[in-house]
Amino acid sequence: MDRLTEDLLRSTVDTVVSKYGRHYRRAKIAADEPATELWKDLADAGLVGIGLPEEYGGGGAGLLELSIVAERLAEQGHLPVLLVMSPGIVGSILLGVGTHDQKKRFLPGIASGTVKCAFAITEPEAGSNTHRIRTKLEKTNDGTYRLHGEKCFISGVDEADYVLVVAREAYEANDGQVCCCLVPTDTAGLTKTKIETEDFSADSQWLVHCDNVRVEATDVVGRGTNGFKALFNGLNPERILMAAFCNGIALRALSKAIDYSKSREVWGAPIGSHQGVAHPLAEAKIDVELARHMTARAASAADTGEHAGELANYAKFSAARAAEKAVDRAIQTHGGNGFSKDYEVSELYWPARLFRTAPVSEEMILNYVSHQVLGLPRSY
C-alpha cells in the first residue's frame, strides 16, 4: 500500500472518532453500554467492511487495510472488539468456507455494519485449546441440529446479532470433528451471563450457555471441509487484528510519554533530555515499529493467499509484548502522575496486559513456533 492511501485511511478514522473522545468512552463504560454510535459512524464511513469484497458491499481492500483501521482506533483510545470478531473472524471464515447462500445472506450485513457477529471458541475447561472443545452439535431426525455446551470470555455477544460457535460434530461419520455454526443471539436456549473484568473498553465479556439450541442446517459453516482448516480462516486474521490493536495502544502510550517528557522539567531541563528517560522510550519505539512491520507483513500474506499462520503468531507475540513495554515505560516516565487518571496512561495497562494472554496466550504461540516452525518434539 502506498503512503498516500495509508495516510488517507488514517485521516478517515480520525475524522470519524473526533467526536468520540475520552468522555464518551468513559461514559459508555460507566453506563455498561456498547459504543453503538461510534460503530454506526465507522460503518457509515465504510471502515467496518473495508476488507470485504465489493460484491458483498465491502470496500474491496483487505486485511491490511482493516488492520490499519484497528491500529488507528486503538491509537485514538478505542478498542471496538466487534471489528475483529465480525468482519475480521466471521467475515474471513465465511469467505473461506461459507456456501454461496451463506455469503449472500451474511456478508452484506457484516460489511455494512448492520449485522454484528460475535465469535465463541473459548470454554471454561478447554480454554482456547480446540482439541479439547466439548460443545457439541448434534443432528436431529428432522434435519436440523441441536447445540449443547458452554463458552466463556465471549466478547460483544450482548450487542451481536449472531454468534459463530465452534463445536464438535456429534453425528454420523463426522463424530468428533470441529465445526462452526452461526446462531442468532436471541435463539431459545442461548443464555449469557456477564463476566466482571477490569473496565477499559465499552465491550463486555460473557459466559454463553447453549442448552438444546436449535441450529438450521443452512447455518452450519464449512460442512464437509476440514474443521480446523475452516477455523483458521478466522483465527489468523484475529491474531493480526489484535496485534494491530496492540500497536495502537503502544503508539498512544508513547505519544503521551513523549509529550510529557518534553513539557515536564526537572533541574532546569525537560526530563526527556535525560538518557534515563529518553533511552527506555527509544527502545520501546524500536520494539513497536518492529511489531508494526511484522503485523503488516502478516496481513499482506493473508491478503495474497500465502500461509499466514507463522507470521500471524509472530505479529501477535511481538505486538503484545511491545504494547506492555510501551505502557510500562509511559507510566514510569510520568512518575506518580502515571497513576493519575488525568494523564490517561494507567488505563492502557489492562488492555496491553490482556493481549499477552488473549485471544491466544504467549505459551500457545511458543508451542506453535517450536513444533510447527522449528520441528521440535511435543511435550504433550
Secondary structure, DSSP 8 states (H G I E B T S, - for coil): --HHHHHHHHHHHHHHHTT--HHHHHHHHHHT---HHHHHHHHHTT-TTTTS-GGGTS-S--HHHHHHHHHHHHHTT---HHHIIIIIIIHHHHHHH--HHHHHHHHHHHHHTSS-EEEE--BTTTBT-GGG---EEEE-TTS-EEEEEEEEEEETTTT-SEEEEEEEE-SGGGTT-EEEEEEETT-TTEEEEEE-----SS--EEEEEEEEEEE-GGGEESTTS-HHHHHHHHHHHHHHHHHHHHHHHHHHHHHHHHHHHHH-EETTEEGGGSHHHHHHHHHHHHHHHHHHHHHHHHHHHHHTT---HHHHHHHHHHHHHHHHHHHHHHHHHHGGGGGSGGGSSGGGHHHHHHTTTSSS-HHHHHHHIIIIIS------
